[in-house]
Structures are given as structure tokens and as C-alpha cells.
């Protein structure tokens, strides 16, 4: 029996012990792995939390630096404009230092990785883009432009009275050209920064876009002035200009009927204005000039190159300028170097700066009353006595111009007022000198119809009644177009015209009709409404108040033109709808606003097919 082994040494029991040992080892390894995983997860969580905390801290620092850089940049610009070069330099240096800090914070590897995460990283990506713009603004624009000093400071640019410091302006021209080009690129970068889901970032983006746009306009205008103002203001010899006052209570393509004029003379930076005259001094039968076959086919019936009353039916100001130059040469024998146009609304902007003027009888003409006085009150005051009314308007214009060409107490404010008028098409300039005109044509001062294929809807009103009812005209313009899926797309231009003439008694001269072919009642505004459409556009249909209407067709500078005649009854609104097929082309859609009395509502919904 002693040879028989105990059951504990049996093979089965040994296998069970081995399995138990293996199981315990597996459990131990499993527990170790879990512990390791827990440690790894904890480390990962700590890493993520740490990275998030670091990014949050960096974001706050970047935001603070960007705000500081922006504030110092604005301070530098304001100091520069007021002639405080020392403050401008110091503020520019501070702006650059903070901009560099923001850029460094937003271009680290962790920041770039986090910014690349779709949607979630958009605030970081936008902040990094903004830091690039601000860094460029301070290093490529502000620091160089402070070297231009007095050339961008209106307070220093005017030496005495209204005479321009040509030396400073000419010396700064290369710097201004370079910084203007850099600012244009930075403005485009700022506008390309996408919106995010973080309100603070979006607000910063909007503020930056507003500031870059303002600086872009300032530098563009100053660079243009540096290139052409010295010669145009007589630095190289005397210059003369025909100054036309447009009466926009009777609409014409470039603004309003030529109601009066003056001759401006410039020499060595000083400007004087000869006596202002009314259009009673002009004739309706001058010798014509040739402005090309398209112009003749489109406008020839109204004899615009012969009759001053229709001399500016086109919205392309260089046409009116060449006609006015020809008219004055035939009147006086003098060939002027250029032409300027303005209107009562622009005069109101000037009066805000130079102050009221006093008429011989003591009446005050102010920024607040000049538009109403010249566009409405004068017609009621003088009735059918056109001679007396025109003499009154001549005196108003003469007083304003006299004050404008005297000592300029607030040159910066005056330039801002003139810039506002130019931006609205209420101040237009043409030069007979080709190089100068090339520069002007590319600016708001040129008031030109662009000869390019980008989407375009130029809505032009010409008064057909010979009355003054456009003082009461109110406009709405809507330009919409389809997607960019094909080579062409459908588009619609809708124009609503409201005749807001109040009830009351009016003279035939104000509310009647020079020629009433439709038998409309007094108070009806008969309008020739033209649409200058995108190059290559086709008109499918045009309706007036829902009824299909015949359209006159033509072409101007490559733009097809579609015109309809629209009677707008007193107190009523007429709606004109142009239905078009146009090329799906690249470019931002443009809807220029004809400078009349009203401030029209303009809505554009046209995708850029670039």
C-alpha cells in the first residue's frame, strides 16, 4: 500500500494547481495593465487638460496683445493725421511690439494643431489670421508711413491758407504708393477671416475689418493726391477747370441737370474761382463732338453734345466732362485742363466744416438747410421768376465756394467731407491730361462706368418731364442672381420708384411736364429708367408694375443697356423688374448709386463665381 501515491500527487490535481497559478498570474497582469491604463489615461487627461489650459492662457494673452496693438495703431494713425509725428512714431512702435507678441502666441505648434481641428479650432485659426494682419499693419504700413509725416497730415500739408505743400507731398509719393499697396493686400486678408462661434473673436474680426478698410481708403486717397495733386493744382504751371453745379432735383445720369457753373483757376497750390454763372449763360445749340458710335446710338436723339440740358445723361462722368469742356471752349475760346462736378448735398458736407454763409439780405445758409433751400424752397419762393431764382442760387454757390477757397481752419475735417462727397459720387473730377485721368478713373473721384466683366447693375434715372420732382423721388434697388453651377445664370434687378411729392399747390415749372406725351396729371414724375447690366447679359423680360413692357436697348462701355419709360404718379410707387440671363463670372457685384437727393436702399445677393 505504501507504494500507492497520495491523491495530491495525481496528474489531474497538478494540472488544476498549474491552472490556478496561471489564472492568478493573468489576474495580476490584468490588474497591472488596468493600473497602467489608468495611469496612462490619467496622464492623457492631465496632458489634454494642461494643453487646454495652456491654449486658454495663450488665447487670453493673444487677445490682449491684439487689442493693445490695434489700440496703439489707431493712436498712431490719429496722431499722424493731426501732425503729431513724435506720438505717431512711439505709438507705431508700441503697436508693432504687441502685434509681434500676438503673432508669436498664435503660431506655436500646439496652437497650429488645435487651430486645424474642423469647426472647434475656428476661433484659434481666426485669431492667428488676425495676428498676421495686425503684424503686417504695424510693420508694413504704420512704421513706414510715419516717415511720410506731413504728407498725410492735413494740418501740416496746408502751408498757409489753402496752399498745398507740394514738396512734402512729392517726397512722400514712393512711400505712400508702397504702403497703399500693402494696405490693400492687408485689407483683403482681413476681409477673408472667417466668422466663428465665439462672440469676442467675431467682434474683434469686425473691428479689425472696419479699421483696415478705413486705413486702406486713407492711404489710397493720399497716394493718389501725391501722384497727381501737385500738377493739377498748378505746381508745373497754371491750370483751369470748368466747375459744374448739378441740380439733382432734375435727374441726369451723372447726378442732375447742369444748373450753374464757374471757372476754377489753380497756380502754385493756390485756388481761386471766377464768378459763378447760371445755365442761362449757355445755349442749346453748340457744335457737336464725337464720343463714339455707341454713345451716339444710345443718346444721340437728345443731342447731348450740343444741348447743355442733356449734356450729362450718361452715368459715365468723362462723357459729360468732355462735353462741358467743349461747351466752354465754344463760349470763351478757353480749353480748360479739366472738369469738376458737385451738387447741393456735397455743399452741405462742406458747410458742416467751414460753417454757415450769409446772404446779402442776412439769410443764413447752413449745412442743415442748403439742400432744402436750393431744391425746394427756392422754387416756392420765386415761383415762375426763373431769373431771380437762378441769381439766388448763383449767390448761394458763390458764397460757399468763396469760403471754401479761403483760409482752411479745419483741413482734416474738410478733406473728410470732400472724401465723403466723392464716395457718394457728389464730387467728380476729370482731367484732360491722360496720365492724371488714368489715375482719377480708378478712384471714386473719376465717377466712371467700369469696362470689365464683373457683375454690374447700374440703375440710371433721367428726368423726362423737365420738372423738379426728383427732389421727392425715393429709390429701392435689388440685384439678385443664381448660383455659379453653369456658364450662365438667371438674375433679376428690381427697381422701386416712389413719388413722395406732398399734397399742395405747385407751379407748372416744378410739378408739370415740359412735354406730356402720356397725358399724365400734374405731379407725375416721368422717368427714363436705364439699366447698365453685366457684360454679355441678355434681357429675357422687363415689367412695369407686373405688366411686360418694351425696352430700348443699346450699349455703353461693353455693358448692355435696357431702358424703359416709367410714369410715377404723385404719392405712388412703380416697380420695374428686369429679368436677365448673365454670365456666371468672377468678381464682387457692383450697384453704383446715382447721386440724387435721396439715400436709396440697395440690396445685393449675387454670388462671386471666382
C-alpha positions as CSV (number, residue, x, y, z in Angstrom):
1,X,0.0,0.0,0.0
2,X,2.9,2.2,0.7
3,X,3.7,2.2,-3.0
4,X,0.4,3.8,-3.8
5,X,0.8,7.6,-4.1
6,X,-1.4,10.2,-2.3
7,X,-4.2,11.8,-4.5
8,X,-2.4,15.1,-4.1
9,X,0.2,14.0,-6.4
10,X,-2.1,12.9,-9.1
11,X,-1.7,14.4,-12.6
12,X,-5.2,16.0,-12.6
13,X,-4.6,17.7,-9.3
14,X,-1.3,19.1,-10.5
15,X,-2.9,20.4,-13.7
16,X,-5.5,22.2,-11.6
17,X,-2.8,23.8,-9.5
18,X,-0.9,24.9,-12.6
19,X,-4.1,26.4,-14.0
20,X,-4.7,28.2,-10.7
21,X,-1.2,29.7,-10.8
22,X,-1.7,30.8,-14.4
23,X,-5.0,32.4,-13.5
24,X,-3.5,34.3,-10.6
25,X,-0.7,35.5,-12.8
26,X,-3.2,36.6,-15.5
27,X,-5.2,38.4,-12.9
28,X,-2.1,40.1,-11.7
29,X,-1.0,41.1,-15.2
30,X,-4.6,42.3,-15.9
31,X,-4.6,44.3,-12.8
32,X,-1.2,45.7,-13.7
33,X,-2.4,46.6,-17.2
34,X,-5.5,48.3,-15.8
35,X,-3.4,50.2,-13.4
36,X,-1.1,51.2,-16.3
37,X,-4.1,52.2,-18.4
38,X,-5.5,54.2,-15.6
39,X,-2.2,55.9,-15.2
40,X,-1.9,56.5,-19.0
41,X,-5.5,57.8,-19.2
42,X,-4.8,60.0,-16.2
43,X,-1.7,61.3,-17.8
44,X,-3.6,61.8,-21.1
45,X,-6.3,63.7,-19.3
46,X,-3.8,65.7,-17.5
47,X,-2.0,66.4,-20.8
48,X,-5.2,67.4,-22.6
49,X,-6.3,69.5,-19.6
50,X,-2.9,71.1,-19.4
51,X,-2.8,71.8,-23.1
52,X,-6.3,73.2,-23.0
53,X,-5.3,75.4,-20.0
54,X,-2.2,76.5,-21.8
55,X,-4.1,77.3,-25.0
56,X,-6.7,79.2,-23.0
57,X,-3.9,81.2,-21.3
58,X,-2.3,81.8,-24.7
59,X,-5.6,82.8,-26.2
60,X,-6.1,85.4,-23.5
61,X,-2.6,86.7,-24.0
62,X,-3.1,86.8,-27.7
63,X,-6.4,88.6,-27.4
64,X,-4.9,91.2,-25.0
65,X,-1.9,91.7,-27.3
66,X,-4.1,92.1,-30.4
67,X,-6.3,94.6,-28.7
68,X,-3.3,96.6,-27.5
69,X,-1.7,96.5,-30.9
70,X,-5.0,97.7,-32.5
71,X,-5.4,100.5,-30.0
72,X,-1.9,101.7,-30.5
73,X,-2.3,101.5,-34.3
74,X,-5.4,103.7,-34.1
75,X,-3.5,106.1,-31.8
76,X,-0.6,106.3,-34.3
77,X,-2.9,107.0,-37.2
78,X,-4.8,109.7,-35.3
79,X,-1.5,111.3,-34.2
80,X,-0.2,111.2,-37.8
81,X,-3.3,112.9,-39.2
82,X,-3.1,115.6,-36.6
83,X,0.5,116.3,-37.3
84,X,1.9,114.9,-34.1
85,X,4.8,112.9,-35.6
86,X,6.5,112.1,-32.3
87,X,3.4,110.5,-30.8
88,X,2.7,108.7,-34.1
89,X,6.2,107.1,-34.0
90,X,6.0,106.0,-30.4
91,X,2.5,104.6,-30.8
92,X,3.6,102.7,-34.0
93,X,6.5,101.1,-32.1
94,X,4.1,100.0,-29.3
95,X,1.7,98.7,-31.8
96,X,4.4,96.7,-33.5
97,X,5.7,95.2,-30.2
98,X,2.2,94.0,-29.2
99,X,1.5,92.7,-32.7
100,X,4.6,90.6,-32.6
101,X,3.6,89.1,-29.2
102,X,0.2,88.2,-30.6
103,X,1.8,86.6,-33.6
104,X,4.2,84.6,-31.6
105,X,1.4,83.3,-29.3
106,X,-0.8,82.2,-32.2
107,X,1.9,80.4,-34.3
108,X,3.3,77.9,-31.8
109,X,3.0,74.2,-32.9
110,X,0.2,73.4,-30.3
111,X,-1.8,76.4,-31.4
112,X,-1.5,75.4,-35.1
113,X,-2.5,71.8,-34.4
114,X,-5.6,72.9,-32.4
115,X,-6.5,75.5,-35.0
116,X,-6.6,72.8,-37.6
117,X,-9.4,70.9,-35.9
118,X,-12.5,71.5,-38.1
119,X,-15.0,73.9,-36.6
120,X,-13.7,73.6,-33.0
121,X,-10.5,75.2,-34.0
122,X,-12.0,78.1,-35.9
123,X,-11.6,80.7,-33.2
124,X,-7.9,79.9,-32.9
125,X,-7.5,79.9,-36.7
126,X,-9.3,83.3,-37.0
127,X,-7.1,84.7,-34.2
128,X,-4.0,83.6,-35.9
129,X,-5.1,85.2,-39.2
130,X,-5.9,88.4,-37.4
131,X,-2.5,88.4,-35.8
132,X,-0.9,88.2,-39.3
133,X,-3.0,91.2,-40.4
134,X,-2.1,93.3,-37.4
135,X,1.6,92.4,-37.7
136,X,1.6,93.4,-41.3
137,X,-0.3,96.6,-40.5
138,X,2.2,97.7,-38.0
139,X,5.4,96.6,-39.8
140,X,4.5,97.2,-43.4
141,X,2.2,100.2,-43.1
142,X,2.4,102.2,-39.9
143,X,6.1,102.2,-39.3
144,X,7.0,103.2,-42.9
145,X,4.2,105.8,-43.2
146,X,5.2,107.8,-40.2
147,X,8.3,108.7,-42.3
148,X,5.9,110.4,-44.7
149,X,5.0,112.7,-41.8
150,X,3.4,115.9,-43.0
151,X,2.3,114.4,-46.3
152,X,-0.6,112.5,-44.6
153,X,-1.2,115.3,-42.0
154,X,-3.7,117.8,-43.4
155,X,-2.8,120.2,-40.6
156,X,0.8,120.3,-42.0
157,X,0.0,119.7,-45.6
158,X,-1.6,123.2,-45.9
159,X,1.2,125.8,-45.6
160,X,-0.9,128.9,-45.3
161,X,-4.5,129.4,-46.1
162,X,-5.4,126.8,-48.7
163,X,-1.9,126.4,-50.4
164,X,-0.6,122.8,-50.6
165,X,3.0,121.8,-49.5
166,X,4.0,120.2,-52.8
167,X,7.5,119.4,-51.6
168,X,6.4,117.2,-48.7
169,X,3.7,115.5,-50.9
170,X,6.0,114.8,-53.7
171,X,8.8,113.4,-51.5
172,X,6.4,111.1,-49.8
173,X,4.9,109.7,-53.0
174,X,7.0,106.5,-53.2
175,X,6.4,105.6,-49.6
176,X,2.7,106.3,-49.9
177,X,2.4,104.1,-53.1
178,X,4.2,101.2,-51.3
179,X,2.1,101.4,-48.1
180,X,-1.1,101.8,-50.0
181,X,-0.4,98.6,-52.0
182,X,0.5,96.8,-48.7
183,X,-2.7,98.1,-47.0
184,X,-4.8,96.9,-49.9
185,X,-3.4,93.4,-49.5
186,X,-3.9,93.5,-45.7
187,X,-7.5,94.7,-46.1
188,X,-8.2,91.7,-48.4
189,X,-6.6,89.4,-45.8
190,X,-8.8,91.0,-43.0
191,X,-11.9,90.5,-45.1
192,X,-11.1,86.8,-45.7
193,X,-11.0,86.0,-42.0
194,X,-14.0,83.7,-41.4
195,X,-16.5,84.1,-38.6
196,X,-16.5,81.8,-35.6
197,X,-18.8,80.6,-32.8
198,X,-17.1,82.8,-30.3
199,X,-18.6,86.3,-30.0
200,X,-15.5,88.0,-28.7
201,X,-13.4,86.8,-31.7
202,X,-16.1,87.8,-34.2
203,X,-16.3,91.3,-32.6
204,X,-12.6,91.7,-32.9
205,X,-12.7,90.5,-36.5
206,X,-15.4,93.1,-37.4
207,X,-13.5,95.9,-35.7
208,X,-10.3,94.9,-37.5
209,X,-12.1,94.8,-40.8
210,X,-13.5,98.3,-40.3
211,X,-10.1,99.7,-39.3
212,X,-8.3,98.2,-42.2
213,X,-10.9,99.4,-44.7
214,X,-10.6,102.9,-43.2
215,X,-6.8,102.9,-43.5
216,X,-7.0,101.5,-47.0
217,X,-9.1,104.3,-48.1
218,X,-7.0,106.9,-46.4
219,X,-3.8,105.7,-47.9
220,X,-5.3,105.2,-51.3
221,X,-6.5,108.8,-51.4
222,X,-3.3,110.2,-50.1
223,X,-1.2,108.2,-52.6
224,X,-3.4,109.4,-55.4
225,X,-3.1,113.0,-54.2
226,X,0.7,112.6,-54.0
227,X,0.8,111.4,-57.6
228,X,-1.5,114.0,-59.3
229,X,-2.4,116.8,-57.0
230,X,0.8,118.9,-57.4
231,X,0.4,119.2,-61.2
232,X,-3.4,119.6,-61.1
233,X,-3.0,122.4,-58.6
234,X,-0.6,124.3,-60.7
235,X,2.9,123.2,-59.4
236,X,4.1,123.0,-63.0
237,X,2.1,125.9,-64.4
238,X,-1.4,127.4,-64.2
239,X,-4.4,125.1,-64.6
240,X,-8.0,125.9,-65.3
241,X,-11.2,123.8,-64.6
242,X,-14.8,124.0,-65.5
243,X,-16.9,123.5,-62.3
244,X,-20.4,122.4,-62.9
245,X,-23.1,122.6,-60.3
246,X,-25.6,119.7,-60.8
247,X,-29.2,120.3,-59.8
248,X,-30.2,116.8,-58.8
249,X,-33.9,117.8,-58.3
250,X,-34.0,117.2,-62.1
251,X,-32.1,113.9,-62.5
252,X,-29.4,113.3,-65.1
253,X,-27.1,110.3,-65.4
254,X,-24.2,111.8,-63.6
255,X,-26.4,113.4,-60.9
256,X,-28.6,116.3,-62.0
257,X,-29.2,119.0,-64.6
258,X,-26.3,121.4,-65.2
259,X,-27.8,124.3,-63.2
260,X,-24.7,126.6,-63.0
261,X,-21.0,126.8,-63.4
262,X,-17.8,128.5,-62.6
263,X,-14.2,128.5,-63.8
264,X,-11.6,127.4,-61.2
265,X,-8.0,128.5,-61.6
266,X,-5.0,127.0,-59.8
267,X,-1.4,128.1,-59.6
268,X,1.4,127.1,-57.3
269,X,-1.1,125.3,-55.0
270,X,-3.5,128.3,-54.7
271,X,-7.0,128.1,-56.0
272,X,-9.4,130.9,-56.9
273,X,-12.9,130.8,-58.5
274,X,-14.1,133.2,-61.1
275,X,-17.7,134.5,-60.9
276,X,-20.3,131.8,-60.7
277,X,-22.9,131.9,-63.5
278,X,-26.2,130.1,-64.1
279,X,-27.1,127.9,-67.1
280,X,-28.9,131.0,-68.6
281,X,-25.5,131.9,-70.0
282,X,-25.4,128.6,-72.0
283,X,-27.1,127.7,-75.3
284,X,-28.8,124.5,-76.6
285,X,-27.1,124.6,-80.0
286,X,-23.3,124.0,-79.7
287,X,-21.3,122.3,-82.3
288,X,-21.3,118.5,-81.6
289,X,-18.3,116.4,-80.6
290,X,-17.8,112.7,-81.4
291,X,-17.9,110.4,-78.4
292,X,-18.2,107.2,-80.4
293,X,-20.9,105.2,-82.2
294,X,-22.3,103.5,-79.0
295,X,-22.8,106.9,-77.4
296,X,-24.5,108.3,-80.5
297,X,-26.8,105.3,-80.9
298,X,-27.8,105.4,-77.2
299,X,-28.1,109.1,-76.5
300,X,-28.0,110.9,-79.9
301,X,-31.7,111.6,-80.1
302,X,-31.4,114.0,-77.1
303,X,-28.4,115.9,-78.7
304,X,-26.3,115.7,-75.5
305,X,-23.1,117.1,-77.1
306,X,-25.0,120.1,-78.4
307,X,-27.7,120.9,-75.7
308,X,-26.3,121.5,-72.2
309,X,-29.6,120.4,-70.7
310,X,-28.9,116.8,-71.8
311,X,-25.1,117.0,-71.6
312,X,-24.8,114.6,-68.7
313,X,-27.4,111.9,-69.5
314,X,-24.8,109.2,-69.3
315,X,-23.6,108.0,-65.8
316,X,-20.0,107.9,-67.2
317,X,-18.8,111.3,-66.0
318,X,-15.9,111.6,-68.5
319,X,-18.5,111.9,-71.3
320,X,-20.2,114.9,-69.5
321,X,-16.7,116.4,-68.8
322,X,-15.6,116.3,-72.4
323,X,-18.9,117.9,-73.5
324,X,-18.6,120.7,-70.8
325,X,-15.0,121.3,-71.9
326,X,-16.2,121.7,-75.5
327,X,-19.1,124.0,-74.5
328,X,-16.8,126.3,-72.6
329,X,-14.3,126.4,-75.4
330,X,-17.0,127.4,-77.8
331,X,-18.3,130.0,-75.4
332,X,-15.0,131.6,-74.4
333,X,-12.2,130.2,-76.6
334,X,-10.5,128.7,-73.5
335,X,-9.7,125.0,-73.4
336,X,-9.8,124.0,-69.7
337,X,-7.5,121.4,-68.2
338,X,-10.2,119.5,-66.5
339,X,-13.8,119.4,-65.2
340,X,-15.3,119.2,-61.7
341,X,-18.9,118.4,-60.8
342,X,-20.6,118.8,-57.5
343,X,-24.2,119.2,-56.0
344,X,-26.0,120.8,-53.1
345,X,-25.6,117.7,-50.9
346,X,-21.9,117.9,-51.3
347,X,-22.1,121.6,-50.4
348,X,-23.9,120.7,-47.2
349,X,-21.0,118.4,-46.2
350,X,-18.6,121.4,-46.8
351,X,-20.8,123.7,-44.8
352,X,-20.6,121.3,-41.8
353,X,-16.9,122.1,-41.8
354,X,-16.5,125.7,-42.9
355,X,-19.7,127.0,-41.2
356,X,-22.7,128.9,-42.4
357,X,-22.5,131.6,-45.1
358,X,-24.5,134.8,-45.0
359,X,-26.5,136.1,-48.0
360,X,-26.7,139.8,-48.8
361,X,-30.1,140.1,-47.0
362,X,-28.8,138.4,-43.9
363,X,-30.2,134.9,-44.6
364,X,-28.0,132.1,-43.2
365,X,-27.2,129.2,-45.5
366,X,-26.2,126.2,-43.3
367,X,-25.4,122.5,-43.7
368,X,-28.9,121.8,-42.4
369,X,-30.9,124.0,-44.9
370,X,-28.9,124.2,-48.1
371,X,-30.3,121.2,-49.8
372,X,-34.0,122.1,-49.0
373,X,-33.4,125.8,-49.9
374,X,-31.8,125.0,-53.3
375,X,-34.0,122.0,-54.1
376,X,-37.4,123.1,-52.9
377,X,-37.8,126.4,-51.0
378,X,-36.3,128.5,-53.8
379,X,-38.8,127.2,-56.3
380,X,-41.7,128.1,-54.0
381,X,-40.2,131.5,-53.0
382,X,-39.6,132.7,-56.6
383,X,-42.4,130.9,-58.4
384,X,-42.1,131.4,-62.2
385,X,-39.4,134.1,-61.8
386,X,-36.6,131.9,-63.0
387,X,-34.1,134.7,-63.4
388,X,-34.5,135.7,-59.7
389,X,-34.2,132.1,-58.5
390,X,-31.1,131.4,-60.6
391,X,-29.5,134.6,-59.3
392,X,-30.3,133.5,-55.8
393,X,-28.7,130.0,-56.4
394,X,-25.7,131.6,-58.0
395,X,-25.2,133.7,-54.9
396,X,-25.5,130.7,-52.6
397,X,-22.9,128.7,-54.7
398,X,-20.6,131.7,-54.9
399,X,-20.7,132.3,-51.1
400,X,-19.9,128.6,-50.4
401,X,-17.1,128.4,-52.9
402,X,-15.6,131.7,-51.7
403,X,-15.4,130.4,-48.2
404,X,-14.0,127.1,-49.4
405,X,-11.1,128.7,-51.2
406,X,-10.2,131.0,-48.3
407,X,-8.2,130.1,-45.2
408,X,-8.9,126.5,-44.1
409,X,-9.2,126.3,-40.3
410,X,-10.0,122.6,-40.2
411,X,-8.3,121.0,-43.2
412,X,-8.6,117.4,-41.9
413,X,-12.4,117.7,-41.5
414,X,-12.6,119.4,-44.9
415,X,-10.8,116.6,-46.6
416,X,-13.0,114.1,-44.9
417,X,-16.1,116.0,-46.1
418,X,-14.8,116.0,-49.7
419,X,-13.9,112.3,-49.4
420,X,-17.5,111.6,-48.3
421,X,-18.9,113.6,-51.3
422,X,-16.5,111.8,-53.7
423,X,-17.5,108.4,-52.3
424,X,-21.2,109.2,-53.0
425,X,-20.5,110.4,-56.5
426,X,-21.3,114.0,-55.5
427,X,-17.8,115.2,-56.3
428,X,-16.4,114.1,-59.6
429,X,-13.2,115.1,-61.4
430,X,-11.9,114.7,-64.9
431,X,-8.5,115.7,-66.3
432,X,-7.7,116.3,-70.0
433,X,-4.1,115.1,-69.2
434,X,-4.0,111.4,-69.9
435,X,-1.7,110.2,-67.1
436,X,-3.8,112.1,-64.5
437,X,-7.1,110.9,-65.9
438,X,-5.8,107.3,-65.7
439,X,-5.3,107.7,-62.0
440,X,-8.6,109.5,-61.5
441,X,-10.6,106.9,-63.4
442,X,-9.5,104.2,-60.9
443,X,-10.9,106.2,-57.9
444,X,-14.3,107.3,-56.7
445,X,-13.5,110.8,-58.0
446,X,-13.5,109.5,-61.6
447,X,-17.2,108.5,-61.4
448,X,-16.7,106.1,-64.3
449,X,-18.6,103.1,-65.6
450,X,-16.1,100.2,-65.3
451,X,-15.2,98.4,-68.6
452,X,-14.8,95.0,-67.1
453,X,-16.8,91.7,-67.0
454,X,-17.6,91.6,-63.2
455,X,-21.4,91.5,-62.2
456,X,-22.8,95.0,-62.6
457,X,-26.2,96.7,-62.2
458,X,-26.0,100.4,-62.9
459,X,-29.5,101.9,-62.4
460,X,-29.8,105.3,-64.0
461,X,-32.6,107.8,-63.8
462,X,-33.1,110.6,-66.3
463,X,-36.0,113.1,-65.9
464,X,-38.2,113.2,-68.9
465,X,-40.7,115.8,-67.7
466,X,-38.5,118.8,-67.5
467,X,-39.8,119.3,-63.9
468,X,-38.2,119.4,-60.5
469,X,-39.9,116.3,-59.0
470,X,-36.7,114.3,-58.4
471,X,-36.3,116.2,-55.1
472,X,-39.2,113.9,-54.0
473,X,-38.0,110.7,-55.7
474,X,-37.2,107.7,-53.4
475,X,-35.5,104.6,-54.8
476,X,-35.0,101.0,-53.8
477,X,-32.7,98.7,-55.8
478,X,-32.5,94.9,-55.5
479,X,-29.9,92.8,-57.5
480,X,-30.1,89.0,-57.2
481,X,-28.5,86.2,-59.2
482,X,-28.5,82.4,-59.2
483,X,-25.7,80.0,-58.4
484,X,-22.4,79.6,-60.2
485,X,-23.1,76.0,-61.4
486,X,-23.1,76.7,-65.1
487,X,-21.6,79.2,-67.6
488,X,-24.7,81.4,-67.2
489,X,-27.2,82.1,-64.5
490,X,-30.5,84.0,-64.2
491,X,-30.5,87.3,-62.4
492,X,-33.1,89.9,-61.5
493,X,-32.8,93.7,-61.0
494,X,-35.8,95.2,-59.3
495,X,-36.2,99.0,-59.0
496,X,-38.9,100.7,-57.0
497,X,-39.5,104.4,-57.6
498,X,-41.7,106.4,-55.2
499,X,-43.0,109.8,-56.0
500,X,-43.2,111.3,-52.5
501,X,-44.5,114.8,-53.6
502,X,-46.7,116.1,-50.7
503,X,-50.2,117.3,-51.4
504,X,-50.3,121.0,-52.2
505,X,-50.1,123.7,-54.8
506,X,-47.1,123.7,-57.2
507,X,-46.1,125.7,-60.2
508,X,-46.0,124.0,-63.6
509,X,-42.3,124.5,-63.6
510,X,-41.9,122.3,-60.5
511,X,-44.7,119.7,-60.9
512,X,-45.9,120.0,-64.5
513,X,-44.4,118.3,-67.6
514,X,-42.3,120.0,-70.3
515,X,-43.8,117.7,-72.9
516,X,-46.7,115.5,-71.8
517,X,-47.0,112.7,-74.3
518,X,-49.0,110.4,-72.0
519,X,-51.5,112.9,-70.7
520,X,-50.4,112.4,-67.1
521,X,-51.7,114.6,-64.3
522,X,-49.7,117.4,-62.7
523,X,-47.4,115.9,-60.1
524,X,-46.5,112.9,-62.2
525,X,-42.7,112.1,-62.4
526,X,-42.0,110.8,-65.9
527,X,-38.7,108.9,-65.7
528,X,-36.4,107.4,-68.3
529,X,-35.0,104.4,-66.3
530,X,-32.0,102.6,-67.7
531,X,-30.2,99.5,-66.5
532,X,-26.5,99.1,-67.4
533,X,-26.1,95.3,-67.0
534,X,-23.2,92.9,-66.8
535,X,-21.1,92.4,-69.9
536,X,-22.8,89.7,-72.1
537,X,-26.2,89.9,-70.2
538,X,-29.4,89.2,-72.1
539,X,-32.8,90.7,-71.3
540,X,-35.5,88.0,-71.0
541,X,-38.3,90.3,-69.9
542,X,-38.9,93.6,-68.3
543,X,-42.1,94.5,-66.5
544,X,-43.5,97.7,-65.0
545,X,-45.9,97.1,-62.2
546,X,-46.2,93.5,-63.3
547,X,-47.0,94.3,-67.0
548,X,-44.5,93.3,-69.7
549,X,-43.0,96.5,-71.3
550,X,-40.9,97.3,-74.3
551,X,-37.3,98.2,-73.6
552,X,-35.0,100.4,-75.6
553,X,-31.6,98.8,-76.0
554,X,-28.1,99.9,-76.5
555,X,-24.5,99.5,-75.3
556,X,-22.2,101.6,-73.1
557,X,-18.5,100.6,-72.5
558,X,-19.4,97.0,-73.1
559,X,-22.5,97.0,-70.9
560,X,-25.8,96.2,-72.5
561,X,-28.3,99.0,-71.7
562,X,-32.0,98.4,-71.3
563,X,-34.3,101.5,-70.9
564,X,-38.0,101.9,-70.1
565,X,-40.1,105.0,-69.6
566,X,-42.0,105.0,-66.3
567,X,-44.7,107.5,-65.1
568,X,-44.8,107.6,-61.3
569,X,-48.0,109.3,-60.1
570,X,-47.9,111.6,-57.1
571,X,-47.9,109.6,-53.9
572,X,-47.5,106.3,-55.8
573,X,-44.8,103.6,-56.2
574,X,-43.9,102.0,-59.5
575,X,-41.9,98.7,-59.7
576,X,-39.7,97.8,-62.6
577,X,-38.3,94.3,-62.8
578,X,-35.5,93.3,-65.3
579,X,-35.3,89.5,-65.7
580,X,-31.9,88.6,-67.2
581,X,-29.5,85.8,-68.2
582,X,-26.0,86.8,-67.5
583,X,-22.6,85.1,-67.5
584,X,-21.5,83.4,-64.2
585,X,-18.3,85.4,-63.8
586,X,-15.9,86.2,-61.1
587,X,-15.9,89.4,-59.2
588,X,-17.9,91.2,-56.5
589,X,-21.2,92.5,-57.8
590,X,-21.4,96.3,-58.0
591,X,-24.5,98.5,-57.8
592,X,-23.4,102.2,-58.1
593,X,-25.7,104.7,-56.6
594,X,-26.6,107.7,-58.8
595,X,-26.1,110.9,-56.6
596,X,-29.7,112.3,-56.3
597,X,-31.3,113.8,-53.2
598,X,-32.4,110.5,-51.6
599,X,-30.4,107.8,-49.9
600,X,-31.7,104.7,-51.7
601,X,-32.0,101.2,-50.1
602,X,-29.7,98.8,-52.1
603,X,-29.8,95.1,-51.6
604,X,-27.3,92.7,-53.4
605,X,-27.5,88.9,-53.3
606,X,-25.1,87.8,-56.1
607,X,-22.5,85.0,-55.6
608,X,-19.0,85.6,-56.7
609,X,-18.2,83.0,-59.3
610,X,-14.4,83.4,-59.0
